């Protein structure tokens, strides 16, 4: 360990003590006891709402060393907070794999994927890798991350999510509760991106709804209910129209022409 690393570690340790003390003061027994209703373990929890954690994370700012220390503490809220203060650009493949391997509940899994991992350039590779994992929350992480990318990565090509649909179909026979719910979430999120993916997701959902495995039927029917709603279809059509307009403007700008306003 060099001198700079040693100073960073000592600073992170002091910050960790301060943060844990803050969490103890903000936590309540009633909130902690209520976590059990949502299948969230409360043995290593203080009972602090996520909204409070978000505000505190914004105050702390980006701090990769502190994020590592928070994660290693093992406390529920500390791990949630780690997702807010970690630097996605500094995440390594090994760190993402390590955190994923330690997911032991759906809340931390989804939170870290939704607020941190989906901003890493390694995200798509991790979706494919984790979809092969055996652990319930490790496999769920693949589909929580795929869903987060579908919702947040506005510039990704459709091909990335067509590949995601293939992963969805392969995992659809997994009967475990948190896996099948994650798979359904990913399927629905992909179907919300644009008209082409909406149709592809609908087609897959219909096929799964008629499949033999019970988990596949549940996933298919759950996705069909959502994707068949008129409000969803209208929202997807509007989103696709805006995407087409942006693409037209971009092509016109690249060609050196002033784009015309749509009629």
C-alpha positions as CSV (number, residue, x, y, z in Angstrom):
1,X,0.0,0.0,0.0
2,X,1.5,3.4,-1.0
3,X,1.2,6.5,1.2
4,X,-1.7,8.0,-0.9
5,X,-3.7,4.8,-0.8
6,X,-3.1,4.6,3.0
7,X,-4.4,8.1,3.5
8,X,-7.4,7.4,1.3
9,X,-8.3,4.3,3.3
10,X,-7.9,6.1,6.6
11,X,-10.1,9.0,5.4
12,X,-12.7,6.5,4.1
13,X,-12.7,4.7,7.5
14,X,-13.3,8.0,9.3
15,X,-16.1,9.0,6.9
16,X,-17.7,5.5,7.3
17,X,-17.9,6.0,11.0
18,X,-19.5,9.4,10.5
19,X,-22.0,8.0,8.0
20,X,-23.0,5.0,10.1
21,X,-23.5,7.2,13.1
22,X,-25.8,9.5,11.0
23,X,-27.7,6.4,9.8
24,X,-28.2,5.2,13.4
25,X,-29.7,8.6,14.3
26,X,-32.0,8.7,11.3
27,X,-33.3,5.2,11.5
28,X,-36.6,4.2,13.2
29,X,-37.7,0.9,14.6
30,X,-41.1,1.2,12.9
31,X,-39.6,1.7,9.4
32,X,-37.2,-1.2,10.0
33,X,-39.9,-3.5,11.2
34,X,-42.0,-2.6,8.1
35,X,-39.2,-3.8,5.8
36,X,-40.2,-7.4,6.4
37,X,-43.5,-6.8,4.5
38,X,-41.5,-6.3,1.4
39,X,-39.2,-9.3,1.8
40,X,-36.3,-7.1,2.8
41,X,-34.1,-8.5,5.6
42,X,-33.8,-6.1,8.5
43,X,-31.2,-7.7,10.7
44,X,-28.5,-5.4,9.4
45,X,-30.7,-2.3,8.8
46,X,-31.2,1.0,10.6
47,X,-34.6,1.8,9.2
48,X,-33.9,4.8,7.0
49,X,-36.2,5.6,4.0
50,X,-34.6,5.6,0.5
51,X,-35.6,9.2,-0.1
52,X,-33.6,10.3,2.9
53,X,-30.6,8.2,1.7
54,X,-30.8,9.8,-1.7
55,X,-30.7,13.3,-0.2
56,X,-27.7,12.4,2.0
57,X,-25.9,10.8,-0.9
58,X,-26.2,14.1,-2.9
59,X,-24.7,15.9,0.1
60,X,-21.8,13.4,0.3
61,X,-21.1,13.6,-3.4
62,X,-19.1,11.1,-5.5
63,X,-16.5,9.2,-3.5
64,X,-15.3,5.9,-4.7
65,X,-13.3,5.0,-1.6
66,X,-16.3,5.8,0.7
67,X,-18.6,3.7,-1.6
68,X,-16.3,0.7,-1.1
69,X,-16.2,1.2,2.7
70,X,-20.0,1.6,2.8
71,X,-20.4,-1.6,0.8
72,X,-18.0,-3.6,2.9
73,X,-19.8,-2.6,6.1
74,X,-22.6,-4.9,5.2
75,X,-25.4,-2.6,6.5
76,X,-28.5,-2.4,4.3
77,X,-28.7,1.4,4.1
78,X,-24.9,1.7,3.7
79,X,-25.0,-0.5,0.7
80,X,-27.9,1.5,-0.7
81,X,-26.0,4.7,-0.1
82,X,-22.9,3.2,-1.8
83,X,-24.8,3.2,-5.1
84,X,-25.4,7.0,-4.8
85,X,-21.8,7.9,-4.0
86,X,-19.8,5.4,-6.2
87,X,-18.3,6.6,-9.4
88,X,-19.6,4.6,-12.3
89,X,-16.6,5.5,-14.5
90,X,-14.3,3.9,-11.9
91,X,-16.2,0.6,-11.5
92,X,-14.1,-2.4,-12.5
93,X,-15.4,-5.7,-13.8
94,X,-14.1,-7.4,-10.6
95,X,-15.9,-4.9,-8.3
96,X,-19.2,-5.3,-10.1
97,X,-18.9,-9.1,-10.0
98,X,-18.0,-8.9,-6.3
99,X,-20.9,-6.7,-5.4
100,X,-23.3,-8.8,-7.5
101,X,-22.1,-12.0,-5.7
102,X,-23.1,-10.4,-2.4
103,X,-26.6,-9.3,-3.4
104,X,-28.9,-11.1,-0.8
105,X,-32.2,-9.2,-1.3
106,X,-34.1,-7.7,-4.2
107,X,-34.0,-4.1,-2.9
108,X,-30.2,-3.7,-2.9
109,X,-29.9,-5.7,-6.1
110,X,-32.4,-3.5,-8.0
111,X,-31.2,-0.3,-6.4
112,X,-27.5,-0.8,-7.3
113,X,-28.4,-1.8,-10.9
114,X,-30.8,1.1,-11.4
115,X,-28.7,3.9,-9.8
116,X,-25.2,2.8,-10.5
117,X,-24.3,-0.3,-12.6
118,X,-26.4,0.8,-15.6
119,X,-24.1,3.9,-16.0
120,X,-21.0,1.7,-16.4
121,X,-19.6,1.0,-19.8
122,X,-19.4,-2.6,-18.6
123,X,-23.1,-2.9,-18.1
124,X,-24.1,-4.8,-21.2
125,X,-21.4,-7.4,-20.8
126,X,-22.5,-7.9,-17.2
127,X,-26.1,-8.5,-18.3
128,X,-25.0,-11.4,-20.5
129,X,-22.6,-12.8,-17.8
130,X,-25.0,-12.6,-14.9
131,X,-27.9,-14.1,-16.8
132,X,-25.9,-17.4,-16.5
133,X,-25.4,-17.1,-12.8
134,X,-27.0,-19.7,-10.5
135,X,-27.9,-17.6,-7.4
136,X,-31.4,-16.1,-7.3
137,X,-30.3,-12.5,-6.7
138,X,-27.3,-12.8,-9.0
139,X,-29.5,-13.9,-11.9
140,X,-32.1,-11.3,-11.0
141,X,-29.3,-8.7,-11.3
142,X,-28.9,-9.5,-15.0
143,X,-32.5,-8.6,-15.6
144,X,-32.7,-5.7,-13.2
145,X,-29.7,-4.2,-15.0
146,X,-31.2,-5.0,-18.5
147,X,-34.4,-3.2,-17.4
148,X,-32.5,-0.2,-16.1
149,X,-30.6,0.0,-19.4
150,X,-33.8,-0.1,-21.3
151,X,-35.2,2.7,-19.3
152,X,-32.1,4.9,-19.1
153,X,-29.8,4.3,-22.1
154,X,-31.6,6.5,-24.7
155,X,-28.9,6.1,-27.3
156,X,-28.5,2.3,-27.3
157,X,-29.4,0.6,-30.6
158,X,-32.4,-1.8,-30.8
159,X,-30.0,-4.7,-31.4
160,X,-28.8,-4.5,-27.8
161,X,-32.3,-5.2,-26.6
162,X,-33.1,-7.8,-29.2
163,X,-30.2,-9.7,-27.6
164,X,-31.8,-9.0,-24.2
165,X,-35.1,-10.5,-25.4
166,X,-33.2,-13.7,-26.2
167,X,-31.8,-13.8,-22.6
168,X,-35.4,-13.2,-21.3
169,X,-36.6,-16.2,-23.2
170,X,-33.8,-18.4,-22.0
171,X,-34.5,-17.5,-18.4
172,X,-38.2,-17.6,-18.5
173,X,-38.4,-21.2,-17.1
174,X,-36.8,-20.2,-13.8
175,X,-39.5,-20.6,-11.2
176,X,-37.8,-18.6,-8.5
177,X,-39.9,-15.7,-7.4
178,X,-37.3,-12.9,-7.7
179,X,-35.9,-14.2,-10.9
180,X,-39.2,-14.5,-12.8
181,X,-40.3,-11.0,-11.5
182,X,-36.9,-9.6,-12.7
183,X,-37.3,-11.3,-16.1
184,X,-40.9,-9.8,-16.5
185,X,-39.6,-6.4,-15.5
186,X,-36.9,-6.5,-18.2
187,X,-39.4,-7.7,-20.9
188,X,-41.8,-4.9,-20.1
189,X,-39.1,-2.3,-20.0
190,X,-37.8,-3.3,-23.4
191,X,-41.3,-3.2,-24.8
192,X,-41.6,0.4,-23.6
193,X,-38.6,1.7,-25.6
194,X,-40.1,2.1,-29.1
195,X,-42.6,0.6,-31.5
196,X,-40.3,-2.0,-33.0
197,X,-39.2,-3.3,-29.6
198,X,-42.8,-3.0,-28.3
199,X,-43.9,-5.4,-31.1
200,X,-41.0,-7.8,-30.5
201,X,-41.7,-7.8,-26.7
202,X,-45.4,-8.4,-27.3
203,X,-44.6,-11.3,-29.6
204,X,-42.3,-12.9,-27.1
205,X,-44.8,-12.3,-24.2
206,X,-47.6,-14.1,-26.3
207,X,-45.3,-17.0,-26.9
208,X,-44.3,-17.3,-23.3
209,X,-47.9,-17.1,-22.1
210,X,-48.6,-20.3,-24.1
211,X,-45.5,-22.1,-23.0
212,X,-45.4,-25.3,-20.9
213,X,-43.4,-24.0,-17.9
214,X,-45.5,-22.2,-15.3
215,X,-42.9,-19.5,-14.8
216,X,-42.8,-18.7,-18.5
217,X,-46.6,-18.5,-18.6
218,X,-46.7,-16.1,-15.6
219,X,-44.0,-13.9,-17.2
220,X,-45.8,-13.9,-20.6
221,X,-49.2,-13.0,-19.1
222,X,-47.7,-10.4,-16.8
223,X,-46.0,-8.7,-19.7
224,X,-49.0,-9.0,-22.0
225,X,-51.2,-7.2,-19.4
226,X,-48.8,-4.3,-19.3
227,X,-47.8,-4.0,-23.0
228,X,-51.4,-4.4,-24.3
229,X,-52.7,-1.4,-22.4
230,X,-53.8,1.5,-24.7
231,X,-51.9,4.0,-22.6
232,X,-48.6,2.1,-23.0
233,X,-49.2,1.8,-26.8
234,X,-49.9,5.6,-27.0
235,X,-46.8,6.4,-24.9
236,X,-44.6,4.2,-27.1
237,X,-46.0,5.7,-30.3
238,X,-45.2,9.2,-29.0
239,X,-41.7,8.2,-27.9
240,X,-41.0,6.6,-31.3
241,X,-42.2,9.7,-33.2
242,X,-39.9,11.9,-31.1
243,X,-37.0,9.5,-31.8
244,X,-37.7,9.7,-35.5
245,X,-37.8,13.5,-35.4
246,X,-34.4,13.6,-33.6
247,X,-32.9,11.2,-36.1
248,X,-34.1,13.3,-39.0
249,X,-32.6,16.5,-37.4
250,X,-29.4,14.7,-36.8
251,X,-29.1,13.5,-40.4
252,X,-29.9,16.9,-41.7
253,X,-27.4,18.6,-39.4
254,X,-24.7,16.0,-40.5
255,X,-25.5,16.8,-44.1
256,X,-25.2,20.5,-43.5
257,X,-28.9,21.3,-44.1
258,X,-31.2,23.1,-41.7
259,X,-33.9,20.6,-40.6
260,X,-37.5,21.5,-41.4
261,X,-40.0,21.6,-38.6
262,X,-42.5,18.8,-38.7
263,X,-45.9,19.8,-40.1
